[in-house]
Amino acid sequence: MQSELGAFAAISFGTHRVPEDSHTDARKGMTTMDETTTVADGTALTPKSPEGKALSGVRVLDMTHVQSGPSATQLLAWLGADVIKLEAPKGGDVTRSQLRDLPGADSLYFTMLNCNKRSITVNMKSDEGKQIFVDLVSRVDILVENFGPGVVDRFGFSWERLQEINPALIYASIKGFGPGKYFDFKAYEVIAQAMGGSMATTGFEHGPPTATGAQIGDSGTGIHLVTGILAALYQRTNTGRGQRVEVAMQDAVLNLCRVKLRDQQRLATGPLPEYPNEHFSDEVPRSGNASGGGQPGWAVRTSGGGPNDYIYVIVQPQVWAPLAVLIGRPELADHPDWAKPEDRLDKLDKVFALIEDWSGEHTKWQALTALNALGVPCGPVLGTKELIEDETLAELGSIVTVEHPERGSFKTVGSPLRLSDSPVEIVRSPLLGEHTDSICAELGYSPEELERFRSAGAI
C-alpha cells in the first residue's frame, strides 16, 4: 500500500541547521555498524550491518509503512544494510496493530515485513525531534518513503532540502501512480492490480475481473524499488552524487503484465490460438488457467477432492507421445489430428480433459512422480498450509522460524536472494523504539541529552 499520513498525521516537519561538515561525509559521526547489540530480554541481535555482507556499511533511513515500502527495505536489510526504521512514538507503523492475532503483540503483518531492521521513535513535532531527523539524514546513504503525493514536501523536506542536508543521499519513493491524471489517486494493492492490467486479465472467460493472491502491487513494487536503489548506489560510486528513485505501483504491475500487452498487439492479426476462449473482442480476454505462453498448460484435478487437489501440466511438443501413452491413449501419439502442436491447438480443452481423466485417479503427488519421470513440466497446487509445513522449503531457508519476545516463535518467508558470499540470517523485527537510545548515541547524543529528549517527549 502507498502509505497515507497514518501515524505521522500530526507531524509537521521543519528545517533545521545542519552541521557544516555533514556534506563532506554523509555518514560522518556514526559509530561502526559491525558491533553486536543486545536487547532488554538478553538475546543478542545480529550485527547491525554484518561484516562481509553485500551491503555492509550502507545505511538506510526507513520511513515506510504498511507493505510496499517495508518489503523493499527488508530486502536491503537482508543484504546487509543497516536499516533504521523511523516511527512515531505512539503506535509506530500502523501494521503493528493491524490484523493483530495476539493482544499486546506486534502483528504478523508487521513482523513479516520488518525483519533485520532497527527501530527509532522520533516525535518530529518537537525541535529536538527535527534535529535528530536532520542528523540521521546527514549520515545515511538512502532514505526510503511511501507517503502519499506531496506529503514529505509538506513536512518541510523537499528533495532540494534533503540534497542540501546530504548531497550523496539516494532518496527513494513509492507512489501509487506517476505524474499525470492519476497522480493524486490513493493506491492500495488491488487498486494497482486493477489499474495495471492484472485484474482485467485474471479469472475465467465469463467471470469478473479477479485479484491475484500474490502481492504484485505492494511487494512487487518494493522489489522494483530495490532495483532502482541498487543502481543509484552503484552510479554514486562514479559520480559521488545521490539521486531520486521513484517507482509507481501502477507501473510495477504493468511491467509484470507485459505479456498481456504483447497479446493485445497480436490481436490485430486475429484470435490468439493458444487461448482456450471461444470468442475474442478487441482486447485480451481472461483465460482461466491457460499458460498464455508458447506451450499450452492447464490445472487438472487430481484425486482427494480438496480445494488444492490439482496439478498444473504443460504439454511440450516432445512430451506428447509419452504423455499419450501414460494417460492410456497411445493411439493419439502419432494420430494425424493430434500428433503436432498445431493439430492440438483447436482442441486444447479435449487434451486437458483426457489428462484429467487420468490424473483424477491419482493424488497430485503420484501424478507429479509419474509426469516428472517422462520429463513433463508440472507442479502440484500447494496450499498455504502445505507451504508453511514443507520440509524442503524449511531446509532451504525459504520458510524460517523466528523467535520474538512478544509473540514467541512464528514462521515467515526467508530471503529469496541467495548470494554465495553474502548469506542471509533472518533476525526478528524490532520492538517499537527498541534501538532509539543506541542510535541516538551513535549520532553523538549524551545520556543526559537522551533523558532530556525523553522528558520533552521528543523520543
RAFENUR-V211338 format. One record per residue. RES is the residue in one small letter. D_FIRST is the distance of its C-alpha to the first C-alpha in Angstrom with 2 decimals. Layout:
RES,D_FIRST
RES,D_FIRST
//
This chain:
m,0.00
q,3.77
s,5.73
e,8.77
l,12.14
g,11.80
a,14.51
f,15.82
a,16.67
a,20.32
i,20.38
s,22.31
f,22.58
g,25.97
t,28.02
h,30.49
r,33.31
v,32.64
p,35.41
e,37.35
d,37.23
s,33.43
h,33.46
t,35.87
d,33.82
a,30.08
r,30.31
k,33.73
g,34.43
m,32.09
t,33.82
t,33.30
m,30.36
d,32.69
e,33.77
t,32.91
t,31.59
t,32.44
v,30.48
a,32.20
d,32.58
g,34.61
t,32.46
a,32.27
l,28.96
t,28.78
p,29.81
k,27.22
s,27.44
p,29.70
e,32.66
g,32.84
k,29.18
a,27.81
l,25.94
s,28.44
g,28.87
v,25.57
r,23.77
v,20.08
l,18.83
d,15.29
m,13.66
t,10.07
h,8.16
v,6.15
q,5.71
s,5.53
g,8.09
p,9.97
s,10.55
a,12.22
t,14.22
q,15.31
l,16.82
l,18.61
a,19.88
w,21.14
l,23.03
g,24.75
a,23.10
d,23.38
v,19.84
i,20.07
k,17.10
l,17.75
e,17.02
a,18.62
p,21.72
k,20.99
g,18.19
g,16.17
d,12.57
v,11.64
t,11.06
r,14.74
s,15.75
q,13.22
l,14.87
r,17.73
d,20.64
l,23.14
p,24.19
g,23.97
a,22.09
d,18.66
s,16.65
l,16.27
y,12.48
f,13.16
t,16.30
m,15.17
l,12.57
n,14.87
c,18.28
n,20.87
k,19.61
r,21.49
s,20.44
i,22.01
t,21.79
v,22.80
n,23.54
m,23.19
k,25.06
s,28.16
d,30.16
e,30.24
g,26.49
k,26.27
q,28.91
i,27.18
f,24.06
v,26.36
d,28.24
l,25.16
v,24.09
s,27.72
r,27.83
v,24.68
d,24.15
i,20.42
l,17.92
v,14.19
e,11.64
n,8.24
f,9.52
g,9.98
p,13.01
g,16.14
v,15.12
v,16.56
d,19.57
r,20.20
f,20.24
g,23.23
f,22.02
s,21.99
w,22.14
e,25.89
r,26.12
l,24.23
q,26.63
e,29.50
i,28.47
n,27.91
p,28.88
a,27.86
l,24.24
i,21.53
y,18.66
a,15.45
s,12.43
i,9.20
k,8.98
g,8.11
f,11.84
g,15.04
p,17.87
g,19.50
k,19.36
y,15.65
f,14.67
d,14.25
f,12.28
k,9.09
a,6.37
y,4.50
e,5.59
v,9.09
i,9.34
a,9.01
q,11.51
a,13.59
m,13.97
g,14.40
g,17.34
s,16.25
m,16.73
a,19.96
t,21.45
t,20.46
g,22.83
f,26.56
e,28.76
h,29.48
g,26.28
p,23.14
p,20.11
t,18.23
a,14.80
t,15.16
g,14.70
a,13.57
q,9.89
i,10.74
g,7.73
d,5.59
s,8.86
g,10.89
t,9.57
g,10.10
i,13.54
h,14.33
l,13.69
v,16.07
t,18.60
g,18.67
i,18.98
l,21.83
a,23.52
a,23.49
l,24.80
y,27.56
q,28.45
r,28.84
t,31.62
n,33.59
t,32.74
g,32.14
r,29.47
g,25.76
q,23.52
r,20.16
v,17.66
e,14.89
v,12.72
a,11.05
m,8.65
q,11.50
d,14.04
a,12.81
v,12.95
l,16.19
n,17.58
l,17.21
c,18.96
r,21.88
v,24.48
k,23.85
l,24.57
r,27.61
d,28.75
q,28.19
q,30.79
r,33.04
l,33.37
a,35.63
t,38.34
g,38.06
p,36.35
l,34.40
p,36.90
e,34.63
y,32.54
p,34.04
n,33.56
e,36.67
h,35.72
f,33.90
s,32.96
d,31.78
e,28.28
v,27.12
p,27.26
r,25.36
s,27.59
g,26.76
n,27.17
a,29.11
s,28.37
g,28.44
g,30.11
g,33.72
q,34.51
p,34.21
g,32.39
w,31.64
a,30.81
v,34.15
r,34.85
t,36.70
s,38.76
g,37.44
g,35.84
g,32.46
p,29.13
n,28.55
d,32.18
y,31.66
i,32.16
y,30.87
v,33.86
i,34.29
v,37.80
q,38.89
p,42.31
q,44.06
v,43.11
w,44.24
a,47.86
p,47.30
l,44.50
a,46.94
v,49.43
l,46.99
i,46.01
g,49.70
r,50.03
p,51.97
e,53.66
l,50.43
a,50.19
d,52.56
h,52.86
p,52.98
d,50.36
w,47.91
a,48.66
k,46.61
p,42.86
e,43.63
d,45.90
r,43.09
l,40.43
d,41.71
k,41.98
l,38.80
d,38.41
k,41.87
v,41.16
f,38.28
a,40.20
l,43.03
i,40.78
e,39.33
d,42.90
w,43.40
s,40.06
g,40.36
e,43.31
h,41.45
t,38.55
k,35.58
w,36.80
q,40.30
a,39.10
l,37.06
t,40.22
a,42.44
l,40.20
n,39.45
a,43.20
l,43.58
g,40.77
v,38.70
p,34.97
c,33.30
g,30.81
p,30.59
v,27.49
l,26.32
g,24.59
t,22.30
k,25.41
e,27.38
l,24.86
i,24.46
e,28.28
d,29.14
e,31.77
t,31.42
l,27.71
a,28.63
e,31.49
l,29.36
g,26.82
s,24.06
i,23.78
v,24.78
t,25.84
v,24.89
e,26.82
h,25.19
p,27.38
e,25.72
r,24.69
g,27.49
s,26.62
f,23.51
k,22.55
t,19.69
v,19.33
g,21.44
s,20.97
p,21.44
l,23.00
r,26.70
l,28.70
s,32.40
d,32.79
s,29.50
p,28.97
v,25.91
e,26.43
i,23.50
v,23.77
r,22.17
s,19.36
p,20.89
l,21.79
l,20.70
g,22.90
e,24.88
h,25.79
t,26.17
d,29.95
s,30.21
i,27.82
c,29.69
a,32.91
e,31.87
l,31.37
g,34.97
y,34.75
s,37.62
p,37.56
e,39.17
e,36.46
l,33.78
e,35.76
r,36.01
f,32.26
r,31.72
s,34.39
a,32.82
g,29.39
a,27.97
i,26.62
//
